[in-house]
Amino acid sequence: MNAWAEYLGERAARRRLLGLQRTLFVREADTPLIDLASNDYLGLSAHPQVALAAQRAAQEWGAGARSSRLVSGTTQLHHELEAALAEFTGHPAALVFSSGYTANLGVITALADADTTVISDQHIHASLIDACRLTKATRVVTPHNDVPSVEQALSKSSTSRHLIVVESIYSVLSDAAPLQELAALAQHYNALLIVDEAHGVGVTPPNGRGVAAAAGLAGHPHVVLTATLSKALGAQGGAVLGSPEVIDHLVNQARSFIFDTALAPPAVAAARTALSLVTPPVVANLRARIKQAAQQLTLPTPAGAVLSVPMPSAESAIAAQAACRDAGVWVGCFRPPSVPDGVSRLRITVNSGLAEVSWQHALDVIAEVVNSRHNNGIAQ
Ligand SMILES: Cc1ncc(COP(=O)(O)O)c(C=O)c1O
């Protein structure tokens, strides 16, 4: 056997031993599974108006963008989406990227140099961690939602510039960041607060415009937002929102913007239409389902639309996920290394687009599996 095959075989065997082997589960077009694993919080990915917008854009502009934004990939659609995103979040300007991942990579690597300190929360998403790792900045990781630690890092730092990096709603625990306190610190220390609104857009009451907007921080000069178009908006792509100066800097310096094919026109058009469908009644429906699910699963109501159920082990989480799937319900599963604290969890995503009967059935199935996890042999 060649050395690489041996090495890869050993790695796979070790993952299996630890219960950490990942496999791809193929979704059939006509699957009868009720999907509470996706991030399609508002059910907009299948909304007829969203699908139609994508179809029309493909016919008018083509299936792909054909080149990077700076070459010939910026269409009128990109321009309109950027204006709509800026208006929606209340920030002066926006820049669309090909994904939330590349938006996060772009903004942090373009802003942080060797004379910058990046202070990031322990629970930030992998895309933000990777972005921080790519910089030459001094890096400080603070305990989760610990404002005094952020202040300490700012006051002790010897670099000229500072970034504070958080998520508005954290993807694993579905809890919110103390954005007002962090923005006040950013202002006091002349830092920039980078807030990833991936799980805030479309979800935060009253109008789904994100946690920053709800906290009165729309357009704050020390706050820069990132967002994904692929969760509540049901499309694909990412964005950065901030001052015109920040956006101009990204157009010129963000490598994941410059050296990447532009977001495909059908995704741009889908996101633009989805954005117009995020209204207070739509968000209120989602919030009602989040509350109902939390009550039925005897969990606290989360800030986001994800219910995170701690499981005794990675194996028990996988077994519970399989039990739900056998009963027709698809839920997610977090386990190391995708969890910041090493605790395996079932990840249940609330979806306000599901028919009431499917939603209620899914909740009943999950409640039965979750509530019996300590006494039915799932817990090891
Ligand atoms: C907090 C957070 N940021 C960024 C991303 C990446 O977004 P995208 O899937 O659009 O690349 C995700 C998605 O998993 C996320 O949860």
The ligand as an ORCA input file, in Angstrom:
! r2SCAN-3c Opt
* xyz 0 1
  C     -22.115     31.869     11.513
  C     -21.855     31.482     10.105
  N     -21.089     32.284      9.352
  C     -20.818     31.981      8.065
  C     -21.302     30.832      7.492
  C     -20.936     30.516      6.071
  O     -21.959     30.923      5.223
  P     -22.124     30.241      3.774
  O     -22.711     28.904      4.022
  O     -22.981     31.174      3.019
  O     -20.747     30.121      3.205
  C     -22.124     29.982      8.225
  C     -22.690     28.775      7.585
  O     -22.495     27.687      7.934
  C     -22.394     30.302      9.573
  O     -23.154     29.512     10.340
*
